[in-house]
């Protein structure tokens, strides 16, 4: 995984970071739509800004966005990948946001569905995430989970 990121001049530049670009990069598909939405916004899209209104994230300033950002997690066969990782700023504090975008497909199973008949790798991955979040116990099993490969 490279530590160097190249700025995108257009949404088309995002395609190179996809796991399966020929399959994922089509008009109307999530990756294509998501890239155009965020690239055209040149910051947080209006819909995201609207969600932040009235919350501690109101007036959050986007500093950088990293498409298809890989995060190595133990217990998996490959790194986890966020559609976009955003580094933002609010007053004098940095805010880290992992964004997952979907057009019409579901976000993935609940934690309970994902963890059912869990492999050793899944148990290791969940324990690691739990530790990183400072949780004494796993989140409720009804919590949405990003997908079966995480």
Chimera marker file (.cmm) of the C-alpha trace (Angstrom):
<marker_set name="trace">
<marker id="1" x="0.000" y="0.000" z="0.000" r="1" g="1" b="0" radius="0.5"/>
<marker id="2" x="1.505" y="3.315" z="-1.074" r="1" g="1" b="0" radius="0.5"/>
<marker id="3" x="1.883" y="6.255" z="1.289" r="1" g="1" b="0" radius="0.5"/>
<marker id="4" x="1.805" y="8.689" z="-1.672" r="1" g="1" b="0" radius="0.5"/>
<marker id="5" x="-1.497" y="9.980" z="-2.997" r="1" g="1" b="0" radius="0.5"/>
<marker id="6" x="-1.996" y="11.696" z="-6.338" r="1" g="1" b="0" radius="0.5"/>
<marker id="7" x="-4.610" y="14.473" z="-6.626" r="1" g="1" b="0" radius="0.5"/>
<marker id="8" x="-7.628" y="13.713" z="-8.805" r="1" g="1" b="0" radius="0.5"/>
<marker id="9" x="-8.367" y="16.193" z="-11.570" r="1" g="1" b="0" radius="0.5"/>
<marker id="10" x="-11.661" y="14.505" z="-12.457" r="1" g="1" b="0" radius="0.5"/>
<marker id="11" x="-13.913" y="11.700" z="-11.257" r="1" g="1" b="0" radius="0.5"/>
<marker id="12" x="-12.360" y="9.470" z="-13.929" r="1" g="1" b="0" radius="0.5"/>
<marker id="13" x="-9.101" y="9.527" z="-11.944" r="1" g="1" b="0" radius="0.5"/>
<marker id="14" x="-10.841" y="7.546" z="-9.169" r="1" g="1" b="0" radius="0.5"/>
<marker id="15" x="-11.302" y="4.471" z="-11.392" r="1" g="1" b="0" radius="0.5"/>
<marker id="16" x="-7.670" y="3.373" z="-11.051" r="1" g="1" b="0" radius="0.5"/>
<marker id="17" x="-8.102" y="2.725" z="-7.317" r="1" g="1" b="0" radius="0.5"/>
<marker id="18" x="-11.033" y="0.289" z="-7.634" r="1" g="1" b="0" radius="0.5"/>
<marker id="19" x="-10.532" y="-3.404" z="-6.883" r="1" g="1" b="0" radius="0.5"/>
<marker id="20" x="-12.492" y="-4.407" z="-10.027" r="1" g="1" b="0" radius="0.5"/>
<marker id="21" x="-12.643" y="-1.291" z="-12.242" r="1" g="1" b="0" radius="0.5"/>
<marker id="22" x="-14.166" y="-3.010" z="-15.293" r="1" g="1" b="0" radius="0.5"/>
<marker id="23" x="-17.025" y="-4.302" z="-13.161" r="1" g="1" b="0" radius="0.5"/>
<marker id="24" x="-17.484" y="-1.306" z="-10.813" r="1" g="1" b="0" radius="0.5"/>
<marker id="25" x="-16.962" y="1.717" z="-13.101" r="1" g="1" b="0" radius="0.5"/>
<marker id="26" x="-20.232" y="2.146" z="-15.016" r="1" g="1" b="0" radius="0.5"/>
<marker id="27" x="-22.728" y="5.036" z="-15.082" r="1" g="1" b="0" radius="0.5"/>
<marker id="28" x="-25.400" y="4.420" z="-12.449" r="1" g="1" b="0" radius="0.5"/>
<marker id="29" x="-23.147" y="2.152" z="-10.380" r="1" g="1" b="0" radius="0.5"/>
<marker id="30" x="-22.086" y="3.224" z="-6.900" r="1" g="1" b="0" radius="0.5"/>
<marker id="31" x="-18.375" y="3.828" z="-7.553" r="1" g="1" b="0" radius="0.5"/>
<marker id="32" x="-19.007" y="5.963" z="-10.643" r="1" g="1" b="0" radius="0.5"/>
<marker id="33" x="-21.864" y="7.954" z="-9.093" r="1" g="1" b="0" radius="0.5"/>
<marker id="34" x="-20.015" y="8.421" z="-5.797" r="1" g="1" b="0" radius="0.5"/>
<marker id="35" x="-16.839" y="9.677" z="-7.504" r="1" g="1" b="0" radius="0.5"/>
<marker id="36" x="-18.749" y="12.211" z="-9.598" r="1" g="1" b="0" radius="0.5"/>
<marker id="37" x="-20.756" y="13.412" z="-6.578" r="1" g="1" b="0" radius="0.5"/>
<marker id="38" x="-17.704" y="14.067" z="-4.416" r="1" g="1" b="0" radius="0.5"/>
<marker id="39" x="-15.343" y="15.282" z="-7.148" r="1" g="1" b="0" radius="0.5"/>
<marker id="40" x="-17.918" y="17.761" z="-8.490" r="1" g="1" b="0" radius="0.5"/>
<marker id="41" x="-18.592" y="19.093" z="-4.979" r="1" g="1" b="0" radius="0.5"/>
<marker id="42" x="-14.935" y="20.020" z="-4.377" r="1" g="1" b="0" radius="0.5"/>
<marker id="43" x="-15.533" y="19.469" z="-0.662" r="1" g="1" b="0" radius="0.5"/>
<marker id="44" x="-18.514" y="18.002" z="1.145" r="1" g="1" b="0" radius="0.5"/>
<marker id="45" x="-21.502" y="17.448" z="-1.175" r="1" g="1" b="0" radius="0.5"/>
<marker id="46" x="-24.569" y="19.529" z="-0.286" r="1" g="1" b="0" radius="0.5"/>
<marker id="47" x="-26.402" y="16.425" z="0.954" r="1" g="1" b="0" radius="0.5"/>
<marker id="48" x="-23.617" y="15.717" z="3.447" r="1" g="1" b="0" radius="0.5"/>
<marker id="49" x="-23.453" y="19.341" z="4.575" r="1" g="1" b="0" radius="0.5"/>
<marker id="50" x="-27.217" y="19.203" z="5.181" r="1" g="1" b="0" radius="0.5"/>
<marker id="51" x="-26.811" y="16.157" z="7.442" r="1" g="1" b="0" radius="0.5"/>
<marker id="52" x="-24.158" y="17.999" z="9.466" r="1" g="1" b="0" radius="0.5"/>
<marker id="53" x="-26.438" y="20.999" z="10.119" r="1" g="1" b="0" radius="0.5"/>
<marker id="54" x="-27.334" y="21.330" z="13.799" r="1" g="1" b="0" radius="0.5"/>
<marker id="55" x="-24.666" y="18.809" z="14.875" r="1" g="1" b="0" radius="0.5"/>
<marker id="56" x="-21.110" y="19.240" z="16.191" r="1" g="1" b="0" radius="0.5"/>
<marker id="57" x="-19.985" y="18.652" z="12.578" r="1" g="1" b="0" radius="0.5"/>
<marker id="58" x="-21.744" y="21.769" z="11.271" r="1" g="1" b="0" radius="0.5"/>
<marker id="59" x="-19.304" y="23.949" z="9.295" r="1" g="1" b="0" radius="0.5"/>
<marker id="60" x="-16.786" y="21.104" z="9.107" r="1" g="1" b="0" radius="0.5"/>
<marker id="61" x="-14.056" y="21.904" z="6.580" r="1" g="1" b="0" radius="0.5"/>
<marker id="62" x="-12.875" y="19.102" z="4.314" r="1" g="1" b="0" radius="0.5"/>
<marker id="63" x="-9.085" y="19.198" z="3.997" r="1" g="1" b="0" radius="0.5"/>
<marker id="64" x="-8.385" y="16.082" z="1.919" r="1" g="1" b="0" radius="0.5"/>
<marker id="65" x="-10.230" y="13.095" z="0.501" r="1" g="1" b="0" radius="0.5"/>
<marker id="66" x="-8.557" y="9.791" z="-0.355" r="1" g="1" b="0" radius="0.5"/>
<marker id="67" x="-10.598" y="7.595" z="-2.750" r="1" g="1" b="0" radius="0.5"/>
<marker id="68" x="-10.648" y="3.838" z="-2.127" r="1" g="1" b="0" radius="0.5"/>
<marker id="69" x="-8.475" y="4.237" z="0.962" r="1" g="1" b="0" radius="0.5"/>
<marker id="70" x="-7.064" y="0.937" z="2.205" r="1" g="1" b="0" radius="0.5"/>
<marker id="71" x="-6.915" y="0.163" z="5.914" r="1" g="1" b="0" radius="0.5"/>
<marker id="72" x="-4.995" y="-2.948" z="6.947" r="1" g="1" b="0" radius="0.5"/>
<marker id="73" x="-6.953" y="-4.874" z="9.577" r="1" g="1" b="0" radius="0.5"/>
<marker id="74" x="-5.910" y="-8.169" z="11.160" r="1" g="1" b="0" radius="0.5"/>
<marker id="75" x="-7.887" y="-11.288" z="10.378" r="1" g="1" b="0" radius="0.5"/>
<marker id="76" x="-8.609" y="-10.557" z="6.725" r="1" g="1" b="0" radius="0.5"/>
<marker id="77" x="-7.086" y="-11.681" z="3.468" r="1" g="1" b="0" radius="0.5"/>
<marker id="78" x="-6.733" y="-8.096" z="2.208" r="1" g="1" b="0" radius="0.5"/>
<marker id="79" x="-7.047" y="-4.563" z="3.603" r="1" g="1" b="0" radius="0.5"/>
<marker id="80" x="-10.462" y="-3.084" z="4.214" r="1" g="1" b="0" radius="0.5"/>
<marker id="81" x="-11.277" y="-0.363" z="1.701" r="1" g="1" b="0" radius="0.5"/>
<marker id="82" x="-13.360" y="2.791" z="2.290" r="1" g="1" b="0" radius="0.5"/>
<marker id="83" x="-14.958" y="4.455" z="-0.733" r="1" g="1" b="0" radius="0.5"/>
<marker id="84" x="-13.503" y="7.691" z="0.585" r="1" g="1" b="0" radius="0.5"/>
<marker id="85" x="-11.498" y="8.619" z="3.644" r="1" g="1" b="0" radius="0.5"/>
<marker id="86" x="-11.880" y="12.280" z="4.552" r="1" g="1" b="0" radius="0.5"/>
<marker id="87" x="-9.562" y="14.302" z="6.743" r="1" g="1" b="0" radius="0.5"/>
<marker id="88" x="-11.489" y="17.354" z="7.905" r="1" g="1" b="0" radius="0.5"/>
<marker id="89" x="-11.090" y="20.194" z="10.382" r="1" g="1" b="0" radius="0.5"/>
<marker id="90" x="-13.445" y="21.774" z="12.905" r="1" g="1" b="0" radius="0.5"/>
<marker id="91" x="-11.969" y="24.740" z="14.744" r="1" g="1" b="0" radius="0.5"/>
<marker id="92" x="-8.544" y="23.450" z="15.869" r="1" g="1" b="0" radius="0.5"/>
<marker id="93" x="-9.391" y="19.737" z="15.781" r="1" g="1" b="0" radius="0.5"/>
<marker id="94" x="-8.956" y="17.139" z="13.059" r="1" g="1" b="0" radius="0.5"/>
<marker id="95" x="-11.839" y="14.839" z="12.163" r="1" g="1" b="0" radius="0.5"/>
<marker id="96" x="-11.431" y="11.495" z="10.387" r="1" g="1" b="0" radius="0.5"/>
<marker id="97" x="-14.399" y="10.150" z="8.395" r="1" g="1" b="0" radius="0.5"/>
<marker id="98" x="-14.655" y="6.909" z="6.414" r="1" g="1" b="0" radius="0.5"/>
<marker id="99" x="-17.406" y="7.211" z="3.798" r="1" g="1" b="0" radius="0.5"/>
<marker id="100" x="-19.229" y="4.340" z="2.109" r="1" g="1" b="0" radius="0.5"/>
<marker id="101" x="-21.489" y="5.211" z="-0.819" r="1" g="1" b="0" radius="0.5"/>
<marker id="102" x="-24.259" y="3.130" z="-2.344" r="1" g="1" b="0" radius="0.5"/>
<marker id="103" x="-26.721" y="3.736" z="-5.176" r="1" g="1" b="0" radius="0.5"/>
<marker id="104" x="-29.287" y="0.973" z="-4.780" r="1" g="1" b="0" radius="0.5"/>
<marker id="105" x="-27.501" y="-1.952" z="-3.149" r="1" g="1" b="0" radius="0.5"/>
<marker id="106" x="-27.586" y="-2.553" z="0.618" r="1" g="1" b="0" radius="0.5"/>
<marker id="107" x="-24.718" y="-1.472" z="2.852" r="1" g="1" b="0" radius="0.5"/>
<marker id="108" x="-24.170" y="-5.036" z="3.959" r="1" g="1" b="0" radius="0.5"/>
<marker id="109" x="-25.293" y="-7.405" z="6.688" r="1" g="1" b="0" radius="0.5"/>
<marker id="110" x="-25.860" y="-6.541" z="10.319" r="1" g="1" b="0" radius="0.5"/>
<marker id="111" x="-23.022" y="-7.347" z="12.686" r="1" g="1" b="0" radius="0.5"/>
<marker id="112" x="-24.988" y="-10.386" z="13.887" r="1" g="1" b="0" radius="0.5"/>
<marker id="113" x="-25.407" y="-11.703" z="10.330" r="1" g="1" b="0" radius="0.5"/>
<marker id="114" x="-21.742" y="-11.098" z="9.518" r="1" g="1" b="0" radius="0.5"/>
<marker id="115" x="-20.551" y="-12.707" z="12.763" r="1" g="1" b="0" radius="0.5"/>
<marker id="116" x="-22.775" y="-15.805" z="12.533" r="1" g="1" b="0" radius="0.5"/>
<marker id="117" x="-20.523" y="-18.866" z="12.203" r="1" g="1" b="0" radius="0.5"/>
<marker id="118" x="-17.542" y="-16.506" z="12.509" r="1" g="1" b="0" radius="0.5"/>
<marker id="119" x="-14.136" y="-17.637" z="11.365" r="1" g="1" b="0" radius="0.5"/>
<marker id="120" x="-11.053" y="-17.038" z="13.487" r="1" g="1" b="0" radius="0.5"/>
<marker id="121" x="-10.213" y="-14.130" z="11.159" r="1" g="1" b="0" radius="0.5"/>
<marker id="122" x="-13.602" y="-12.465" z="11.717" r="1" g="1" b="0" radius="0.5"/>
<marker id="123" x="-13.263" y="-12.830" z="15.484" r="1" g="1" b="0" radius="0.5"/>
<marker id="124" x="-9.781" y="-11.303" z="15.327" r="1" g="1" b="0" radius="0.5"/>
<marker id="125" x="-10.968" y="-8.422" z="13.124" r="1" g="1" b="0" radius="0.5"/>
<marker id="126" x="-13.958" y="-7.598" z="15.342" r="1" g="1" b="0" radius="0.5"/>
<marker id="127" x="-11.797" y="-7.732" z="18.492" r="1" g="1" b="0" radius="0.5"/>
<marker id="128" x="-9.293" y="-5.364" z="16.869" r="1" g="1" b="0" radius="0.5"/>
<marker id="129" x="-11.988" y="-2.859" z="15.813" r="1" g="1" b="0" radius="0.5"/>
<marker id="130" x="-13.552" y="-3.061" z="19.275" r="1" g="1" b="0" radius="0.5"/>
<marker id="131" x="-10.164" y="-2.382" z="20.889" r="1" g="1" b="0" radius="0.5"/>
<marker id="132" x="-9.419" y="0.549" z="18.558" r="1" g="1" b="0" radius="0.5"/>
<marker id="133" x="-12.789" y="2.114" z="19.435" r="1" g="1" b="0" radius="0.5"/>
<marker id="134" x="-12.194" y="1.581" z="23.158" r="1" g="1" b="0" radius="0.5"/>
<marker id="135" x="-15.300" y="-0.597" z="23.548" r="1" g="1" b="0" radius="0.5"/>
<marker id="136" x="-15.586" y="-3.060" z="26.437" r="1" g="1" b="0" radius="0.5"/>
<marker id="137" x="-17.959" y="-5.257" z="24.439" r="1" g="1" b="0" radius="0.5"/>
<marker id="138" x="-18.961" y="-5.606" z="20.780" r="1" g="1" b="0" radius="0.5"/>
<marker id="139" x="-21.583" y="-3.212" z="19.391" r="1" g="1" b="0" radius="0.5"/>
<marker id="140" x="-25.192" y="-4.504" z="19.361" r="1" g="1" b="0" radius="0.5"/>
<marker id="141" x="-25.624" y="-7.351" z="16.879" r="1" g="1" b="0" radius="0.5"/>
<marker id="142" x="-28.264" y="-5.299" z="15.006" r="1" g="1" b="0" radius="0.5"/>
<marker id="143" x="-25.627" y="-2.704" z="14.073" r="1" g="1" b="0" radius="0.5"/>
<marker id="144" x="-25.019" y="-2.344" z="10.338" r="1" g="1" b="0" radius="0.5"/>
<marker id="145" x="-21.688" y="-3.706" z="9.177" r="1" g="1" b="0" radius="0.5"/>
<marker id="146" x="-19.866" y="-2.648" z="5.982" r="1" g="1" b="0" radius="0.5"/>
<marker id="147" x="-19.885" y="-5.993" z="4.255" r="1" g="1" b="0" radius="0.5"/>
<marker id="148" x="-18.946" y="-9.654" z="4.244" r="1" g="1" b="0" radius="0.5"/>
<marker id="149" x="-15.304" y="-9.104" z="3.283" r="1" g="1" b="0" radius="0.5"/>
<marker id="150" x="-14.480" y="-6.861" z="6.215" r="1" g="1" b="0" radius="0.5"/>
<link id1="1" id2="2" r="1" g="1" b="0" radius="0.2"/>
<link id1="2" id2="3" r="1" g="1" b="0" radius="0.2"/>
<link id1="3" id2="4" r="1" g="1" b="0" radius="0.2"/>
<link id1="4" id2="5" r="1" g="1" b="0" radius="0.2"/>
<link id1="5" id2="6" r="1" g="1" b="0" radius="0.2"/>
<link id1="6" id2="7" r="1" g="1" b="0" radius="0.2"/>
<link id1="7" id2="8" r="1" g="1" b="0" radius="0.2"/>
<link id1="8" id2="9" r="1" g="1" b="0" radius="0.2"/>
<link id1="9" id2="10" r="1" g="1" b="0" radius="0.2"/>
<link id1="10" id2="11" r="1" g="1" b="0" radius="0.2"/>
<link id1="11" id2="12" r="1" g="1" b="0" radius="0.2"/>
<link id1="12" id2="13" r="1" g="1" b="0" radius="0.2"/>
<link id1="13" id2="14" r="1" g="1" b="0" radius="0.2"/>
<link id1="14" id2="15" r="1" g="1" b="0" radius="0.2"/>
<link id1="15" id2="16" r="1" g="1" b="0" radius="0.2"/>
<link id1="16" id2="17" r="1" g="1" b="0" radius="0.2"/>
<link id1="17" id2="18" r="1" g="1" b="0" radius="0.2"/>
<link id1="18" id2="19" r="1" g="1" b="0" radius="0.2"/>
<link id1="19" id2="20" r="1" g="1" b="0" radius="0.2"/>
<link id1="20" id2="21" r="1" g="1" b="0" radius="0.2"/>
<link id1="21" id2="22" r="1" g="1" b="0" radius="0.2"/>
<link id1="22" id2="23" r="1" g="1" b="0" radius="0.2"/>
<link id1="23" id2="24" r="1" g="1" b="0" radius="0.2"/>
<link id1="24" id2="25" r="1" g="1" b="0" radius="0.2"/>
<link id1="25" id2="26" r="1" g="1" b="0" radius="0.2"/>
<link id1="26" id2="27" r="1" g="1" b="0" radius="0.2"/>
<link id1="27" id2="28" r="1" g="1" b="0" radius="0.2"/>
<link id1="28" id2="29" r="1" g="1" b="0" radius="0.2"/>
<link id1="29" id2="30" r="1" g="1" b="0" radius="0.2"/>
<link id1="30" id2="31" r="1" g="1" b="0" radius="0.2"/>
<link id1="31" id2="32" r="1" g="1" b="0" radius="0.2"/>
<link id1="32" id2="33" r="1" g="1" b="0" radius="0.2"/>
<link id1="33" id2="34" r="1" g="1" b="0" radius="0.2"/>
<link id1="34" id2="35" r="1" g="1" b="0" radius="0.2"/>
<link id1="35" id2="36" r="1" g="1" b="0" radius="0.2"/>
<link id1="36" id2="37" r="1" g="1" b="0" radius="0.2"/>
<link id1="37" id2="38" r="1" g="1" b="0" radius="0.2"/>
<link id1="38" id2="39" r="1" g="1" b="0" radius="0.2"/>
<link id1="39" id2="40" r="1" g="1" b="0" radius="0.2"/>
<link id1="40" id2="41" r="1" g="1" b="0" radius="0.2"/>
<link id1="41" id2="42" r="1" g="1" b="0" radius="0.2"/>
<link id1="42" id2="43" r="1" g="1" b="0" radius="0.2"/>
<link id1="43" id2="44" r="1" g="1" b="0" radius="0.2"/>
<link id1="44" id2="45" r="1" g="1" b="0" radius="0.2"/>
<link id1="45" id2="46" r="1" g="1" b="0" radius="0.2"/>
<link id1="46" id2="47" r="1" g="1" b="0" radius="0.2"/>
<link id1="47" id2="48" r="1" g="1" b="0" radius="0.2"/>
<link id1="48" id2="49" r="1" g="1" b="0" radius="0.2"/>
<link id1="49" id2="50" r="1" g="1" b="0" radius="0.2"/>
<link id1="50" id2="51" r="1" g="1" b="0" radius="0.2"/>
<link id1="51" id2="52" r="1" g="1" b="0" radius="0.2"/>
<link id1="52" id2="53" r="1" g="1" b="0" radius="0.2"/>
<link id1="53" id2="54" r="1" g="1" b="0" radius="0.2"/>
<link id1="54" id2="55" r="1" g="1" b="0" radius="0.2"/>
<link id1="55" id2="56" r="1" g="1" b="0" radius="0.2"/>
<link id1="56" id2="57" r="1" g="1" b="0" radius="0.2"/>
<link id1="57" id2="58" r="1" g="1" b="0" radius="0.2"/>
<link id1="58" id2="59" r="1" g="1" b="0" radius="0.2"/>
<link id1="59" id2="60" r="1" g="1" b="0" radius="0.2"/>
<link id1="60" id2="61" r="1" g="1" b="0" radius="0.2"/>
<link id1="61" id2="62" r="1" g="1" b="0" radius="0.2"/>
<link id1="62" id2="63" r="1" g="1" b="0" radius="0.2"/>
<link id1="63" id2="64" r="1" g="1" b="0" radius="0.2"/>
<link id1="64" id2="65" r="1" g="1" b="0" radius="0.2"/>
<link id1="65" id2="66" r="1" g="1" b="0" radius="0.2"/>
<link id1="66" id2="67" r="1" g="1" b="0" radius="0.2"/>
<link id1="67" id2="68" r="1" g="1" b="0" radius="0.2"/>
<link id1="68" id2="69" r="1" g="1" b="0" radius="0.2"/>
<link id1="69" id2="70" r="1" g="1" b="0" radius="0.2"/>
<link id1="70" id2="71" r="1" g="1" b="0" radius="0.2"/>
<link id1="71" id2="72" r="1" g="1" b="0" radius="0.2"/>
<link id1="72" id2="73" r="1" g="1" b="0" radius="0.2"/>
<link id1="73" id2="74" r="1" g="1" b="0" radius="0.2"/>
<link id1="74" id2="75" r="1" g="1" b="0" radius="0.2"/>
<link id1="75" id2="76" r="1" g="1" b="0" radius="0.2"/>
<link id1="76" id2="77" r="1" g="1" b="0" radius="0.2"/>
<link id1="77" id2="78" r="1" g="1" b="0" radius="0.2"/>
<link id1="78" id2="79" r="1" g="1" b="0" radius="0.2"/>
<link id1="79" id2="80" r="1" g="1" b="0" radius="0.2"/>
<link id1="80" id2="81" r="1" g="1" b="0" radius="0.2"/>
<link id1="81" id2="82" r="1" g="1" b="0" radius="0.2"/>
<link id1="82" id2="83" r="1" g="1" b="0" radius="0.2"/>
<link id1="83" id2="84" r="1" g="1" b="0" radius="0.2"/>
<link id1="84" id2="85" r="1" g="1" b="0" radius="0.2"/>
<link id1="85" id2="86" r="1" g="1" b="0" radius="0.2"/>
<link id1="86" id2="87" r="1" g="1" b="0" radius="0.2"/>
<link id1="87" id2="88" r="1" g="1" b="0" radius="0.2"/>
<link id1="88" id2="89" r="1" g="1" b="0" radius="0.2"/>
<link id1="89" id2="90" r="1" g="1" b="0" radius="0.2"/>
<link id1="90" id2="91" r="1" g="1" b="0" radius="0.2"/>
<link id1="91" id2="92" r="1" g="1" b="0" radius="0.2"/>
<link id1="92" id2="93" r="1" g="1" b="0" radius="0.2"/>
<link id1="93" id2="94" r="1" g="1" b="0" radius="0.2"/>
<link id1="94" id2="95" r="1" g="1" b="0" radius="0.2"/>
<link id1="95" id2="96" r="1" g="1" b="0" radius="0.2"/>
<link id1="96" id2="97" r="1" g="1" b="0" radius="0.2"/>
<link id1="97" id2="98" r="1" g="1" b="0" radius="0.2"/>
<link id1="98" id2="99" r="1" g="1" b="0" radius="0.2"/>
<link id1="99" id2="100" r="1" g="1" b="0" radius="0.2"/>
<link id1="100" id2="101" r="1" g="1" b="0" radius="0.2"/>
<link id1="101" id2="102" r="1" g="1" b="0" radius="0.2"/>
<link id1="102" id2="103" r="1" g="1" b="0" radius="0.2"/>
<link id1="103" id2="104" r="1" g="1" b="0" radius="0.2"/>
<link id1="104" id2="105" r="1" g="1" b="0" radius="0.2"/>
<link id1="105" id2="106" r="1" g="1" b="0" radius="0.2"/>
<link id1="106" id2="107" r="1" g="1" b="0" radius="0.2"/>
<link id1="107" id2="108" r="1" g="1" b="0" radius="0.2"/>
<link id1="108" id2="109" r="1" g="1" b="0" radius="0.2"/>
<link id1="109" id2="110" r="1" g="1" b="0" radius="0.2"/>
<link id1="110" id2="111" r="1" g="1" b="0" radius="0.2"/>
<link id1="111" id2="112" r="1" g="1" b="0" radius="0.2"/>
<link id1="112" id2="113" r="1" g="1" b="0" radius="0.2"/>
<link id1="113" id2="114" r="1" g="1" b="0" radius="0.2"/>
<link id1="114" id2="115" r="1" g="1" b="0" radius="0.2"/>
<link id1="115" id2="116" r="1" g="1" b="0" radius="0.2"/>
<link id1="116" id2="117" r="1" g="1" b="0" radius="0.2"/>
<link id1="117" id2="118" r="1" g="1" b="0" radius="0.2"/>
<link id1="118" id2="119" r="1" g="1" b="0" radius="0.2"/>
<link id1="119" id2="120" r="1" g="1" b="0" radius="0.2"/>
<link id1="120" id2="121" r="1" g="1" b="0" radius="0.2"/>
<link id1="121" id2="122" r="1" g="1" b="0" radius="0.2"/>
<link id1="122" id2="123" r="1" g="1" b="0" radius="0.2"/>
<link id1="123" id2="124" r="1" g="1" b="0" radius="0.2"/>
<link id1="124" id2="125" r="1" g="1" b="0" radius="0.2"/>
<link id1="125" id2="126" r="1" g="1" b="0" radius="0.2"/>
<link id1="126" id2="127" r="1" g="1" b="0" radius="0.2"/>
<link id1="127" id2="128" r="1" g="1" b="0" radius="0.2"/>
<link id1="128" id2="129" r="1" g="1" b="0" radius="0.2"/>
<link id1="129" id2="130" r="1" g="1" b="0" radius="0.2"/>
<link id1="130" id2="131" r="1" g="1" b="0" radius="0.2"/>
<link id1="131" id2="132" r="1" g="1" b="0" radius="0.2"/>
<link id1="132" id2="133" r="1" g="1" b="0" radius="0.2"/>
<link id1="133" id2="134" r="1" g="1" b="0" radius="0.2"/>
<link id1="134" id2="135" r="1" g="1" b="0" radius="0.2"/>
<link id1="135" id2="136" r="1" g="1" b="0" radius="0.2"/>
<link id1="136" id2="137" r="1" g="1" b="0" radius="0.2"/>
<link id1="137" id2="138" r="1" g="1" b="0" radius="0.2"/>
<link id1="138" id2="139" r="1" g="1" b="0" radius="0.2"/>
<link id1="139" id2="140" r="1" g="1" b="0" radius="0.2"/>
<link id1="140" id2="141" r="1" g="1" b="0" radius="0.2"/>
<link id1="141" id2="142" r="1" g="1" b="0" radius="0.2"/>
<link id1="142" id2="143" r="1" g="1" b="0" radius="0.2"/>
<link id1="143" id2="144" r="1" g="1" b="0" radius="0.2"/>
<link id1="144" id2="145" r="1" g="1" b="0" radius="0.2"/>
<link id1="145" id2="146" r="1" g="1" b="0" radius="0.2"/>
<link id1="146" id2="147" r="1" g="1" b="0" radius="0.2"/>
<link id1="147" id2="148" r="1" g="1" b="0" radius="0.2"/>
<link id1="148" id2="149" r="1" g="1" b="0" radius="0.2"/>
<link id1="149" id2="150" r="1" g="1" b="0" radius="0.2"/>
</marker_set>
